[in-house]
């Protein structure tokens, strides 16, 4: 199969047609089928399972081009690796959008962007904001266009049930506004670091500090630094950017929502 995601053409070939049923839910949000066999990146998925001899099992394998990127007896692990690699590839190589690791919610016609990598606490804060009435936009990337608008990237919200437990993917099924979700201007960018017992008393960042905070979380920063810096400078221009330590997410959600209109 082949598909287009954010301007990139991606192909996946496999030896088990039943895997086709697993793929759509694992592809990047906004993907659409493509008819062309000419692609920018080709994945090869080889399903393992029982071998020809009794008691012999074969590994499931995943290749990106000629490079093997996954090998496991558990086919779900290989599919998880495919899902992660496709999303990261699109985020780094998209020619039309700029991808920043961040959680995003919508509030009063504007986006609240919370930059941060995995396990930084952004998912917990996104969940608290949604429970407080905000509209879920993304838990993985803030996707910016050339006008600085943020596009929805609705993947399952990934939460950790305990410090020593792996993330559990929880799908956030929030009602969409009539006509669907549309790109929004940024209302607030919050660089919120979790610290037990802290209170959210942020300070504003200068444009230069704000760009550096986003740059540290931008996927394509090393590959095309000049273009990224130019786009980030445009994004933070006239935008309120706050940085501070926060305690519990439920205590931070209300003040953060109030910052959009202040």
C-alpha positions in Angstrom: 0.0 0.0 0.0 1.1 3.6 -0.4 -0.2 6.8 1.1 0.5 10.5 1.4 1.1 12.3 4.7 1.9 16.0 4.9 3.3 16.0 1.4 5.4 12.8 1.7 4.7 9.6 -0.2 5.3 6.5 1.8 5.0 2.8 0.8 4.6 -0.3 2.9 4.9 -3.8 1.5 4.2 -7.0 3.5 4.1 -10.7 3.1 0.8 -11.1 5.0 -2.3 -9.3 3.6 -4.1 -9.6 7.0 -1.7 -6.9 8.3 -3.5 -4.4 6.0 -6.3 -4.3 8.6 -3.8 -3.2 11.3 -2.2 -0.4 9.4 -4.8 2.4 9.0 -5.0 3.1 12.7 -1.2 3.3 13.0 -0.6 5.9 10.2 -0.1 9.6 10.8 -3.2 11.7 11.3 -4.4 13.2 8.0 -3.0 10.5 5.8 -4.7 9.6 2.5 -4.3 6.7 0.1 -2.1 7.1 -2.9 -2.2 5.3 -6.2 1.4 5.8 -7.3 4.1 3.2 -6.5 6.7 5.9 -6.5 7.4 6.8 -2.9 9.9 8.8 -0.8 10.3 6.0 1.7 9.5 2.3 1.5 9.0 0.0 4.4 9.1 -3.8 4.2 7.2 -5.7 6.9 7.8 -9.5 7.1 5.4 -11.3 9.4 7.0 -14.2 11.3 5.1 -16.9 13.2 5.3 -20.6 13.0 8.0 -22.0 10.7 7.8 -25.0 8.4 9.2 -27.3 11.1 7.4 -28.2 14.3 8.3 -26.0 17.2 10.1 -23.4 15.0 9.0 -19.8 15.1 10.2 -17.0 12.9 10.9 -13.4 13.8 8.8 -10.6 12.5 11.1 -8.1 10.7 10.7 -4.5 9.6 13.0 -2.7 7.1 13.1 1.0 6.2 14.7 0.9 2.8 17.6 -1.6 3.1 18.1 -1.0 6.9 16.5 -3.4 9.4 14.9 -1.3 12.2 12.9 -3.9 14.1 13.1 -7.7 14.9 10.8 -9.4 17.4 8.8 -12.5 18.0 5.9 -10.2 18.9 4.3 -8.8 15.7 2.7 -6.0 17.7 6.1 -4.7 18.7 7.1 -4.5 15.1 3.9 -2.7 14.2 4.6 -0.3 17.1 8.0 0.4 15.7 6.5 1.0 12.2 4.0 3.4 13.7 6.7 5.4 15.5 9.2 5.5 12.6 6.6 6.6 10.1 5.5 9.5 12.4 9.1 10.5 13.1 10.0 10.4 9.4 7.0 12.6 8.4 7.8 15.0 11.3 11.4 15.4 10.2 11.0 15.5 6.4 7.7 17.2 5.8 8.2 20.0 3.3 5.1 21.8 4.2 4.9 21.8 8.0 7.1 22.3 11.0 6.8 19.6 13.7 7.6 20.5 17.3 7.3 17.9 20.1 4.4 19.3 22.1 1.0 18.8 23.5 -1.7 21.1 22.1 -5.3 22.1 23.1 -7.7 24.7 21.8 -9.3 27.3 24.0 -11.4 30.2 22.9 -10.3 30.1 19.3 -6.6 29.8 20.1 -4.1 27.1 20.7 -2.2 26.4 23.9 1.1 24.8 23.0 3.1 22.8 25.7 6.5 21.9 24.2 8.2 18.9 25.7 9.5 15.4 24.9 8.1 12.1 26.0 7.8 11.7 29.8 8.1 15.4 30.4 4.6 15.6 31.9 2.9 17.3 28.9 0.4 14.4 28.4 -0.8 14.7 32.0 -1.3 18.5 31.6 -3.0 18.0 28.2 -5.5 15.6 29.9 -6.2 18.1 32.7 -6.8 20.9 30.2 -9.2 18.7 28.3 -11.0 17.8 31.5 -11.3 21.5 32.2 -13.1 22.1 28.9 -10.4 22.6 26.3 -10.5 20.8 23.0 -7.9 18.1 22.4 -5.5 18.9 19.4 -2.4 16.8 19.9 -0.3 14.9 22.4 2.7 14.3 20.2 3.4 17.3 17.9 2.4 20.9 17.4 2.2 21.1 13.6 2.8 24.6 12.3 2.2 25.9 8.8 4.0 28.8 7.1 1.5 31.3 8.6 2.2 30.1 12.2 -1.1 28.4 12.5 -1.3 25.1 14.5 -3.0 22.1 12.8 -4.7 19.3 14.7 -2.7 16.1 15.1 -5.0 13.8 17.0 -3.2 10.7 18.1 -4.2 8.6 21.2 -3.3 10.4 24.4 -0.4 8.5 26.0 -0.5 8.4 29.7 1.5 6.6 32.4 -0.5 4.9 35.1 2.6 4.7 37.4 6.2 5.7 37.6 7.4 2.1 36.8 4.8 1.3 34.3 4.9 1.7 30.5 2.6 4.3 28.8 -0.9 3.2 28.2 -2.5 4.7 25.1 -5.8 6.2 25.9 -7.9 7.5 23.0 -9.4 10.9 23.7 -12.8 10.9 22.1 -13.8 14.6 22.5 -16.6 16.0 20.3 -15.3 18.0 17.4 -16.8 21.4 16.6 -19.2 21.5 13.6 -17.2 21.4 10.4 -14.3 19.7 12.2 -11.1 21.1 13.7 -9.4 24.0 11.9 -5.9 25.4 12.2 -5.6 28.0 15.0 -3.3 30.9 15.9 -1.2 30.4 19.0 -2.6 31.9 22.2 0.0 30.8 24.7 3.2 28.7 24.6 3.8 27.2 28.1 7.2 25.7 28.9 6.0 23.9 32.0 8.4 21.7 33.9 6.9 19.4 36.5 8.3 19.6 40.0 6.4 18.0 42.9 4.8 20.6 45.1 5.6 23.6 42.8 3.1 26.3 42.0 2.6 27.6 38.5 4.1 31.1 38.7 5.6 31.5 35.2 7.7 34.3 33.9 7.5 35.6 30.3 10.3 34.7 27.9 12.0 37.1 25.5 11.5 36.2 21.7 15.1 34.8 21.7 14.5 32.6 24.7 11.2 31.5 23.3 12.8 30.4 20.0 15.4 28.4 21.8 12.8 26.6 23.9 10.9 25.6 20.8 14.1 24.8 18.9 15.1 22.2 21.5 11.9 20.3 20.7 11.8 20.8 16.9 12.3 17.5 15.0 14.0 19.0 11.9 16.2 21.5 13.8 19.5 19.7 13.0 18.7 19.0 9.4 17.6 22.5 8.3 18.5 24.9 11.2 18.2 28.2 9.2 14.7 27.5 7.9 13.6 26.3 11.3 14.9 29.4 13.1 13.1 31.6 10.6 9.8 29.8 11.1 10.1 29.7 14.9 10.9 33.5 15.0 7.7 34.1 13.1 5.7 31.8 15.4 6.8 33.5 18.7 6.4 37.1 17.3 3.6 38.7 19.3 2.9 35.4 21.1 2.8 35.1 24.9 5.5 32.6 25.9 5.7 31.5 29.6 8.2 29.3 31.4 8.0 28.0 35.0 7.7 25.0 37.2 4.4 23.4 37.9 3.0 21.0 40.4 -0.1 18.9 39.8 -1.7 19.2 36.4 -5.2 19.8 37.7 -3.9 22.8 39.6 -2.1 24.3 36.6 -4.9 23.8 34.0 -7.1 26.7 35.2 -4.4 29.4 35.3 -3.1 28.2 32.0 -6.6 28.6 30.4 -6.9 32.0 31.9 -3.6 33.1 30.4 -5.1 32.8 26.9 -7.4 35.8 27.5 -5.2 37.9 29.7 
